[in-house]
Each structure stands twice: as structure tokens, then as C-alpha cells.
Amino acid sequence: MRRRRHSHRRGKNHVVRNIVICSFVITLLFATGYSAFQTVISINAKGNIKTMYASDTIKNLLKSNSLTMFTDPFGNIRYTGSNDDVHNYVCLVDESPCQDKHLFRIIGSFLNINDGTGKLETRVKVVKAISYGDFKWNSYSNSNNWSGPSSINDEFNNTFFYSLDENARNIIGESVWNLGGFCCGADASKIKVSTAYSLERGNLHYSDNPIVSTSKIALMYPSDYGYASKKCYSNKNLGGESPSFGDSDCTNSNWLFGNQADGTMKNEWLLPTYSGSANTIYATCILSNGKFNQAYSIGSIMTIRPSFFFNAKAQLITKNHDGSLINPYVAKINT
């Protein structure tokens, strides 16, 4: 009988402990107010409270969005599919409607992103929903050295960055960008998405151009575009030295195809450069027909879209938001 009473007492204490934990969370919510608090948390079976960062939220969204999200061969979670099907809009500021400069789309959640100090983190990557404007890849000189800096690098990390709301600027994390280049060879006109991903992170570069650069904002990669189409990422050709070899499946059902406010597509600059011998004046791009070109003159004027990784501590508010154009998710960070 004593043993039964003791067991009953332990169960009662366990219930009381859980009530205290729940009461604490409820009290915290009431004390701070929902609009001010809005911190995403999870509570495990032991009652431990864990802050949910943006990369955690993306992992949870994957469970219920398998038709428009997937894990690529390198372990990164990505959005893929047509523009109508993919709901991945995010506003960098809690405002309605979201201003054009604050409206982005989530590319995915990426592993082992270097924050510039050597620390590797899982970080969410985004790209501006529509064009920022039309620019030369580098109007400063005939050099495809992104760290030069190129004029776009300067435009993004100064003019654009400081035009943003303070909360939006805090969302953007410093990152190491891989600058592996594209070049010639037997398969240079038939580049698959997985090959592009590896080249972007490779050591191919022209002369003394660096293979990495640390900054907050840059351009997209070719692989970002390719993986955005579920018909492209399996075994299709993006294009390359001869864009005509690009497979139409990489354009069809691709939420990144269409960089203008009216949904049309203009030629768009990408981050990697062409690294062939004595070719310092070429960089990569996506053409208006959706095909990838690995060697286009940097003096040409094309659309650009800023892209960046969230600060690892940034959060993604999905409650009462569905990620659509008119009701985007909201990014926030507690500073």
C-alpha cells in the first residue's frame, strides 16, 4: 500500500511540474504581448523550451510541403515547382503590404554556411522577389573579379543594404560566398544542375581572382535556378557554353523564371564567372528564354536580384501567414 501511495504522489508531482511549465509560458506570452513577442518556440516531452530559428521552421515546413520542397543531393532543403504552386514569399519587415525592397522569396535552407569567422551554420537563403534593376556585371573595369569589388557587389552591399529598414538589415548575415568558375571542355554545353553546384564550390578561377568572398549580399548561383524546377534537377541540362543545349524542362515549372513585376523574364546576371584562359570579361547568366549561359560579356546590361543568407538567429513567422504573395511569411530577429 505504501508503494502505491508513493507512486501516486510522484505522478501528482509530475502533473504539477507540467502545469508550472505551461503556466510560465502562458504568463510570458501575456506579459510581453503577442505582437512584441512573436518568438517561435517548441516544447519537447520533458518540458524543455527551444527557440525555433528559420532553418528549423523550413525543416518543419518540408514535412507538409513535399510537392514543392525537397532535399537536394547535398543535404540542402529547397523550394521547387511552378510559380503558382510555390508559396515561399517572405517579408523582411512586419508590414502590410510588404514593400518591394523588403519582399523576398526563400530559396531554401543550406548546410555548412561559413559566417566569415570559420563557424559553419545552417542558414536560410533568399532572393529578391523581382528585379532590383538593370546593371552591368561590372561597370568599374573589364574585370570579372567579384571582390574587386565589382560594381554590383558594391551596389548590393552599400546602396541597397542601407536602403533597408533596420530590422531587415539585422536579418542579413555575413557569409562566405564561393566563387568557383565555369569553363570549357567536352561537356561545357551540357551542364547538369549537380555539376553546376560542384563547380560553384570548386577551385576553378581566372588568374588571381579569389575563389571565395565574404560579404552580406551577392547574386544567385546557376544551381539555385536549376533546382527551382522539379523537372530540371534530376538529369537535365541547364545549358552552358552553348545555351541552346539547355533543356526546356529547366524553365518549365520553375518559380525563379520570371524576374519582372509582370511575371516576364529578362536576361539576369549570376554570381560565377567564366574562367577560361585570358577571359576576364565574362560571367554567367540566365537568358530571357530560361537557358543558362556560362560566358556573357560583363559589360552587358542585365537584370539583377540580390540574394543573401539569413543571420542564423533569425526566425520565420508562419502563424497566420501562408507564404503567398499577398500574405508572405515574416522574418524577424531579436536584437
C-alpha positions in Angstrom: 0.0 0.0 0.0 2.8 2.4 0.7 4.4 1.7 -2.6 1.1 2.6 -4.4 0.7 5.8 -2.4 4.3 6.8 -3.2 3.7 6.1 -7.0 0.5 8.3 -6.8 2.4 11.1 -5.2 5.1 11.1 -7.9 2.5 11.2 -10.7 0.8 14.1 -9.0 4.1 16.0 -8.7 4.8 15.3 -12.3 1.5 16.8 -13.3 2.1 19.9 -11.1 5.5 20.4 -12.7 4.0 20.4 -16.2 1.3 22.8 -15.1 4.0 25.2 -13.8 5.9 25.0 -17.1 2.8 25.7 -19.1 1.9 28.5 -16.7 5.3 30.1 -17.2 4.9 30.1 -21.0 1.4 31.5 -20.8 2.4 34.1 -18.3 5.4 35.1 -20.6 3.0 35.5 -23.6 0.6 37.7 -21.7 3.3 39.7 -20.1 5.1 40.6 -23.3 2.2 40.7 -25.7 1.9 38.7 -28.9 2.9 41.3 -31.4 6.0 42.2 -29.4 6.9 38.6 -28.5 6.2 36.5 -31.6 9.1 34.2 -30.8 8.7 30.8 -32.3 9.4 28.1 -29.7 8.9 24.4 -29.3 8.4 22.4 -26.1 9.7 18.8 -26.0 8.3 15.9 -23.9 10.4 16.9 -21.0 9.1 20.4 -20.9 12.3 21.9 -22.3 11.8 25.1 -24.3 13.7 25.5 -27.5 13.8 28.6 -29.8 12.9 27.8 -33.4 15.1 29.5 -35.8 14.3 30.0 -39.5 16.2 26.9 -40.6 14.2 24.8 -38.0 11.0 26.2 -39.4 12.0 25.3 -43.0 12.6 21.8 -41.8 9.2 21.6 -40.4 7.6 23.1 -43.5 9.2 20.3 -45.6 7.1 17.7 -43.7 3.8 19.2 -45.0 5.0 20.6 -48.4 6.6 17.6 -50.1 5.2 18.6 -53.5 7.0 21.9 -53.5 10.0 21.3 -51.2 12.7 18.6 -51.3 16.2 17.8 -50.0 18.9 18.1 -52.8 21.7 15.5 -53.1 23.9 17.7 -50.9 21.5 17.8 -47.9 20.0 21.3 -48.5 16.3 21.8 -48.3 14.9 23.7 -51.4 11.7 25.0 -52.8 10.9 23.7 -56.3 8.0 23.9 -58.7 5.9 26.4 -60.6 5.4 30.0 -59.5 1.7 29.3 -58.8 2.4 26.3 -56.6 5.3 27.5 -54.6 4.4 29.7 -51.6 7.8 30.9 -50.4 7.4 34.7 -50.1 8.9 36.4 -47.0 8.8 40.0 -45.9 11.9 41.2 -44.0 9.7 43.6 -42.0 6.4 43.0 -40.3 4.4 45.4 -42.6 1.3 45.1 -44.8 1.6 45.4 -47.7 5.2 44.4 -47.8 7.3 47.0 -49.6 9.1 45.8 -52.8 12.5 46.3 -51.3 11.6 44.0 -48.4 9.8 41.3 -50.3 12.0 38.2 -51.0 11.5 34.5 -51.8 13.0 31.6 -49.9 15.4 29.5 -52.0 15.9 27.0 -49.1 17.9 26.1 -46.0 21.6 25.4 -46.6 24.1 23.4 -44.6 27.7 24.5 -43.6 27.5 28.2 -44.4 30.6 29.9 -43.2 29.7 33.1 -41.3 33.1 34.7 -42.1 34.8 33.6 -38.9 35.1 29.9 -39.8 31.9 29.0 -37.9 29.7 26.7 -40.1 25.9 27.2 -39.7 22.6 26.0 -41.2 21.2 29.1 -42.8 18.1 30.1 -44.9 18.9 31.7 -48.3 16.6 34.1 -50.1 16.4 36.1 -53.3 14.6 39.3 -54.1 11.1 38.5 -55.4 11.6 40.7 -58.5 14.3 42.6 -60.3 16.3 45.3 -58.4 17.1 46.9 -61.7 19.3 46.6 -64.8 23.1 46.8 -64.5 26.4 45.8 -66.0 28.1 42.9 -64.1 31.0 45.3 -63.6 30.9 48.9 -64.7 34.2 49.8 -62.9 36.5 47.9 -65.2 36.9 45.0 -67.6 37.4 42.5 -64.7 35.2 39.7 -63.6 36.7 39.8 -60.1 33.7 39.9 -57.8 35.8 41.0 -54.9 37.4 43.8 -56.9 34.8 44.9 -56.0 32.5 44.6 -59.0 30.0 47.4 -59.3 27.1 45.0 -58.5 28.9 43.9 -55.3 29.3 47.5 -54.3 25.7 48.3 -55.2 24.2 45.5 -53.2 26.4 45.8 -50.0 26.2 49.6 -49.8 23.4 51.3 -51.7 20.8 48.5 -51.4 21.8 47.3 -47.9 21.5 50.8 -46.3 18.2 51.5 -48.1 16.6 48.7 -46.0 14.7 49.1 -42.7 17.0 48.4 -39.7 15.2 45.1 -38.8 15.7 44.0 -42.4 19.5 44.8 -42.2 19.8 42.8 -39.0 18.2 39.7 -40.7 21.1 39.6 -43.2 24.1 37.6 -42.1 27.7 37.9 -43.2 28.6 34.9 -45.3 31.4 33.4 -47.3 30.4 33.1 -51.0 32.0 30.5 -53.2 33.4 31.9 -56.5 34.2 28.8 -58.3 34.1 29.4 -62.1 32.8 27.7 -65.2 35.0 26.9 -68.2 35.5 25.0 -71.4 35.6 21.3 -72.2 33.7 18.5 -73.8 30.7 18.9 -71.5 30.7 22.7 -71.2 27.5 23.0 -73.2 25.6 20.3 -71.3 26.0 21.3 -67.6 23.7 19.5 -65.2 22.4 21.1 -62.0 24.5 18.9 -59.7 27.6 19.7 -61.8 26.9 23.4 -61.6 26.6 23.1 -57.8 30.1 21.4 -57.6 31.7 23.9 -59.9 30.4 26.9 -57.9 32.2 25.4 -54.9 35.3 24.4 -56.8 38.7 25.9 -57.3 38.5 26.9 -61.0 39.2 30.6 -61.3 40.8 33.0 -63.7 44.4 34.3 -62.9 44.5 35.8 -59.4 40.7 36.1 -58.9 39.8 34.7 -55.4 37.7 31.6 -55.0 35.8 32.9 -52.0 34.5 36.3 -50.9 33.0 37.4 -47.6 30.0 39.8 -47.7 26.4 40.1 -46.8 24.7 40.1 -50.3 25.6 38.6 -53.7 23.9 37.2 -56.8 22.3 33.8 -57.2 24.1 30.7 -58.4 23.2 28.7 -61.5 22.3 25.7 -59.3 19.7 27.9 -57.4 17.9 28.4 -60.7 18.2 24.8 -61.8 17.0 23.2 -58.5 13.9 25.6 -58.5 12.4 23.4 -61.3 11.5 19.9 -60.2 11.7 18.8 -63.9 15.3 20.0 -64.1 17.2 18.8 -61.1 17.2 15.1 -61.9 19.1 14.7 -65.1 18.6 17.7 -67.3 21.0 20.2 -68.9 21.0 23.8 -67.8 22.9 25.0 -70.8 26.5 26.3 -70.7 28.9 27.4 -73.4 26.1 26.9 -75.9 22.8 27.9 -74.2 20.8 26.2 -77.0 21.6 22.8 -75.3 19.7 23.9 -72.2 16.7 21.7 -71.6 13.3 23.4 -71.6 12.4 21.3 -68.5 14.7 23.6 -66.6 12.4 26.6 -67.4 9.1 24.8 -67.2 7.6 24.7 -63.6 10.4 26.9 -62.3 9.4 29.6 -59.8 12.6 31.6 -60.5 11.7 32.0 -64.1 10.2 35.5 -64.2 12.1 38.3 -62.7 9.8 41.3 -63.6 6.8 42.6 -61.8 4.5 41.4 -64.7 6.0 37.9 -64.5 8.1 38.1 -67.6 11.8 37.2 -67.8 14.8 39.3 -68.8 18.4 38.3 -69.0 19.7 38.0 -65.5 23.3 38.0 -64.1 24.5 35.2 -61.8 27.5 35.2 -59.4 30.0 32.7 -61.0 32.4 33.9 -63.8 33.8 32.3 -66.8 37.3 31.1 -66.0 38.8 30.2 -69.4 42.3 31.3 -70.3 42.6 35.1 -71.0 38.8 35.5 -70.5 38.5 38.0 -67.6 35.5 39.8 -69.2 32.8 37.1 -69.0 30.3 36.0 -66.3 27.4 33.6 -66.1 23.7 34.4 -66.6 20.2 33.1 -67.2 18.8 34.3 -70.5 15.3 35.6 -71.1 14.4 32.1 -72.5 15.4 30.5 -69.3 18.6 28.9 -70.6 22.0 29.1 -68.8 24.9 30.9 -70.4 28.3 30.5 -68.8 30.2 33.2 -70.8 28.5 36.6 -71.3 30.3 39.9 -71.6 30.3 41.7 -68.2 29.7 45.0 -70.0 26.2 43.9 -71.0 23.3 45.3 -69.1 21.0 42.7 -67.4 18.6 42.4 -64.5 20.0 41.7 -61.1 18.4 40.3 -57.9 20.1 40.5 -54.5 20.4 37.2 -52.7 21.7 36.5 -49.1 21.6 34.2 -46.1 19.7 34.9 -43.0 21.5 35.5 -39.8 21.5 32.1 -38.1 19.5 33.6 -35.2 16.7 35.0 -37.5 13.3 33.5 -37.2 10.5 32.8 -39.7 6.9 33.7 -38.5 4.4 31.4 -40.3 1.5 31.7 -37.9 -1.4 33.5 -39.7 0.8 33.6 -42.9 0.8 31.2 -45.8 3.8 32.4 -47.8 1.8 33.7 -50.7 2.5 37.0 -52.5 -0.3 38.7 -50.6 0.3 37.1 -47.2 4.1 36.4 -47.0 5.9 34.9 -44.1 7.6 37.4 -41.9 11.3 37.4 -40.9 12.4 38.7 -37.5 15.4 38.7 -35.2 15.7 39.6 -31.5 18.5 42.1 -31.2 
